[in-house]
Amino acid sequence: MTGAEGKTKPARCADLTDEICPMGFIKVKHHLDQIAPGEVLEIILSEGEQMSDVPRSIKADGHRIENVRKEGDRYHLLVRKRL
């Protein structure tokens, strides 16, 4: 989905900043199961272990990280679900 400004609009958003690994990635998988192939999930992660482990697992599962934006000590990732 694309918004009026040409930016990708996520189908869902998952704030995982309070989760401890591996629960963060388990919740990402759950959210990805709720969207259609090709749709985008926004994930909000904390610096540190979450930001190193979760993106690696997302890529290993065949999904694509399209954008990463840092806001303070949080990261916003746009992940496109594999087709």
Secondary structure as UniProt FT lines:
FT   TURN            4..5
FT   STRAND          12..15
FT   TURN            17..18
FT   TURN            21..22
FT   HELIX           23..33
FT   TURN            37..38
FT   STRAND          40..46
FT   TURN            47..48
FT   HELIX           49..60
FT   TURN            61..62
FT   STRAND          64..71
FT   TURN            72..73
FT   STRAND          74..80
//
